[in-house]
Amino acid sequence: MRRSIVSVLLLVIAGSPAFALSDKPYTTLEQIDGVVLLPPAPSPDSAVQKQDLAAVLATQKSRTPELIKRAETDRDFQGFATVLGSQFTIAAIPTTAAFIRKVTGETSAMVDRVKDCWQRPRPFIFSKDVQPADDAGQNMMTKPGAVVKNDAPHDAGSPCKAAETPIASYSYPSGAANNGMTAGILLAQMIPEKRREIFARAWEYGENRIILGIHFPSDIEAGRINATAMIAVMMQNPAFRTDLAAARTEVRGVLGLTQ
């Protein structure tokens, strides 16, 4: 009888329209600004830059076709299905998917703001010794004739560099590391019994960008910090907590976990 009731409830949930998320941002620049929060990108002649380049080159020597193939498959937060199972699909979790994408939209917008501030070149732009895997580098290049938007502050009191048209998109912080950690933190809140595996998978999102030769280690670290700090601020927002609770109920139901 109990199984029958649960099955009926899951069918009702699956057939119901997605929960209406808050239509307002969860954070504001007054609450948190990545340009102030994160340290400046390492300068070209700094010790950190030398260490970063050495790490990228060492990874380039040790990477295998299997590692490259795995690194190229990380798309959106759907990569967490390797941890959460085949039931974890976009179609099955519309509220959860919309929630993660809304939060990621805010954290990644901050990443873009910081990228445009410090304008750090990608590893393969900085050094000809770096060879991106497959077409990873080409995907970062600025398309001919493209209008490049720069969201960083460039007023007289800003620490940011003067805006320019880049050869390729900027490196610091890593958007993929930010996105992976954003999804990882949210999913760990929803499914705490899997938090160890979830965070290990979130970590891979960043490491894979080093494998592909398109990010430095300090880019990855900054992306993770950005996601962590922004979600910590979001947690203070009642609308965020309400939306998180709705996503948690949905995804746990789909995965057959107790509420």
N, C-alpha and C positions, 0 to 999 in steps of 0.2 A: 504493500500500500504506500509506504513512504517513498519508494522509488518512483511509483506512478505519479505521486504528487509533485515530486521534484521534476520529473519529465514534463509534466504539464506546465509547470512554472517556467521552465526553460523555453518551451515553445511559445509561451505568451511573451516572454522577454524578447525572443528572437523576432517575433512578429510585430513588436511594438515599434513606433517611431523612435529615432534616436533622441536622447535627452538633450534639451536645449541648453547649450553652454552659455556662459556669460558672454555678452557681446562687447565687453570692455576689456582693455588690456589689464593684465595682472600686476604689472609694474610700471613705473614712470622713471624718467631720467632724474627726477628729483630724489627718488629713492635709491637708485643705483646707476652709476655711469661707468662702463667698462674702461673708458679713457682714463678715469681717475683710479678705478679699482686695480687694474692690471698694470704691471710695470711696463715701461717702454720696451719695444722689441730690441734685442741685442744689437749693438752697433757692429758694422762690418769688420772692424779691427779688434773687437773685444775677445776676451778669453772664452766667453760663452759661445760666441759665434764659431770659433775654432773647434770647440768641443762638439757643437752641433753638427758641423760639417763632417767631422771625423766619424761621428755616429752614423750619419747617413751613408757615408762611403763604406763603413764596415758592414752595414746592413745590406748594401748593394752587392757586396762580395758574397755574402752568405745566403741571400734569398734564393729560393728554388721556384721552379714553375708552379709547384703546388701552392706555395705561399702567395705567389703573385695572383694566381687564380682565385684563391680565397679572399685576398684583399680587394679584388675587383668586384666581388659579389655583394659587398656591403652597400645596400641601398635602403634609404628611409629607416624606419625602426623595425621593418619586417624581418631583419636578420635575427631578431631575438626569438624567432620561431625555432631556431636550433636549440634553444634552452626550454622554451615553453610548449613546444609540440606543434603538430600539424593543425590543431584546432585554432591556433593563433593566426588568424587571417583577417585582412581588412574588412571583408564582407561580414564576418562574424562579430566584429567589435566596433561598430560605427561610432559609438560615443567615445570609446577609449581612443580610437584612431584620431578622431577630431580633436580630442583633448591634447594628446601628445603633439599633434601637429600645431595646435594653437600655441602651446608652451614653447615648442621648438621655433616657431615663427618669431617669438619675442627674443629668445636667447640668441638665435642666429642673426637677427637684426643688430643686436649689440656686437656680435662678432664682426659684422660688416663695418660697423662704425669704428671699431678699433683697428681693423685692417686698413681702412682708409686714413686713419690717423697716422700710423707709423710706416705704412707702405713698405713693408719688408719684402724683398724679392724672394721668390720661390728658390729652393735649393738648386734646381737645374738652371735658373737664371743667374744665380750668384756664382756658380762654379760649373765650368764645362766638364769637370770630372764626374758630375752627377748625371747619370743616365736614367731617366724615368722609365718605368716598366711599360711596355706596349705603347698605347696611345694616351697614357695618363697625363703626360706633360702637355701634349697637344690639346687636350680638353681644357687646360687651364689658360690657354693663350687668348688674348684679346682678339676678337674677330675684326677683320678689316672694316673700317667705317663705323664701328660700333660707338655709340655714345656711352661713355663710362660715367656712371653716377658716383659721386663721392659724398658720403653722409657724415663725415667727420666735421667737427667744428674747426674753422680756420680763421677765427677772428684774431685780433691783436693779442689777446690774452691766452690763446690756446697753445698747448705744447705741440700740437700736431704739425706735421710737415705740410708745405704748400701742395695743393692738389695738382696732380699730373695725370696724364693718360698712360697707364702701365702697359708693358709688353705682355704681361700675364697677370692674372688675379693675384692678389697679395697673399702672403704666407702666414702672417701672425695676427690673430690666433687661428687655430685650425677649426674650420666649420664642422668637419666630420667628427673630430674629437668632441666638440661641443654637442653636436646632435646625438652622438652615441651616449654621452654621459647624461644628457637631458632625458632621453628615453629610459636609460638605465635607472636613474634616480626615481623617476615616476613609477616605473614598473616594480621596482623594489618596494615602494610604498604600497603598491596594490597587492603584491605577492611576496611578502617578506620571507616566507619559508623557502623561496628560491633566490634570495638576495645575493648569496655568494656567487652562484652561477650567472645571475643577471649582471652583476658588476664586472665579472671576468669577461663577459661578452662585450659590455660597454667599453672596457679597456681596449679590446681588440680594434674597435672602430678607429681609435687614434693610432695605435701601433701599425695598423695596415697602411696608413698614409706615409709612414716612414719607409715601409717596404716598397711602396710604389715610387718613392723618390720625389715626392711632391710636398713634403713638409719636414721641418726640423723638429727635434724632440721638444724644444721650448715652445714651439707652436702648439704642440699637443697638450702640454701642461697648461698653457694659458686657456685653451679651449675648455678643458675640464674644469678649471677654476671658475671660468665665466658661468658655465652651466650650474655648478654647485652654488655659487653665490647668488645668482639670480633666483633659483628655485627656493633658496632659504628666505629671500625677501618675499617671494610669492606666497610662501606658507603663511604669512601674516595676513593675507587677503582672504576674507570670508568667502568670496565668490570662488576663488581658487580651491579652497577646501571643499566647498560644495560640489564643484565639478570633479574634483579628484575622487570624492566619495562615490559619485555616480559611475565614473569610469571603473572604479574598483569593484563595485557590485556587478557591473556588466561582465568584465573580463573574468572574474572569479566564477561567475555562473557558466560562462562559455567553457572554461577549463575544468569545470566540475569540482571546484574547490568550495569548502565551507565558507559561509559569509562571516 
